[in-house]
Amino acid sequence: MHMELAIRSKIWSCLTKAEDIKLQIAEEFRRMKKAVAHVPGLAIVLVGDRRDSQSHVGFKAKGCEEVGIKSLLSELP
């Protein structure tokens, strides 16, 4: 029981740190956009139709959206 609580606490701590990092990144991109009117982007090329790859790409696109980065997806057969 004690070990389970320690693991849950560690997971919660990591999630909180990850959220803090996302907020810092989003703020930095807002400043960058205001200063130079441009922000970095992520170009994704998805080849084939593997479900695991589609899921991975979806998470990357969602992460970009969360911090204000433009993402561009190109799908190939």
N, C-alpha and C positions, 0 to 999 in steps of 0.2 A: 504494500500500500504506500509506504513512504517513497519507494523508488518511483512508483507511478506519479505521485505528486511532483517529485523532482523533475521527471521527464516533461510533465505538462507545464511546469513552471519554465523550464528551459525553452520549450516550443513557444510559449507565449512571449517570452523575452525576445526570441529571434524574430517573431512576427512583428512585434513592436518596433524593433530595430529596423526591419525591412520597410515598414511604413514610414518611419522617420527618414530613411534614406530616400524613399520615393518623394516625400515632401520637399526635401532639400534639392533634389534633382529638378523637380517641377519649378521651384522658386528660381533656381539658376537659369533655367530655360526661359522663364518669364523675363528675367533681367536681360538675358542675351537678346531676346526678341525686341525688347524695348530699346536697347542700345544700338543694335545693328540691323534690326528688322529681319533677321533670319535666325532659324534654329536648325540644329542637325536633324537629319531624317534617317530612316531605316528602309532600305530597299530589300525586299524579300523575293526570292525566286523559288517557287514551289514546283518541283518536278514530280509528276506522277500523282497518284490519288491515294496514297497510304494514309489511313485514318490517323495514325500516330503523328505523322508529319504535319497533317492538317491541324491537329490539336496543338502541336508545338508552335506552329506559325500563328495560330489564333491567340495563344498566350502572349507571344511577342507583340502582336499588333495591339492587344488590349493593354499591355504594359506601356507601349508607346503613347497610347491615347491618355492613359492615366497621368503621365508626366508632361504631356504637351508636345510630344515629338510626332512629326508627320511620318506615317508609314505608307509604303507603296508596295502592293503585292502584284507579282506577275506569275501567272500559273501556266505551266507548260505540260504537255502530255507525257 
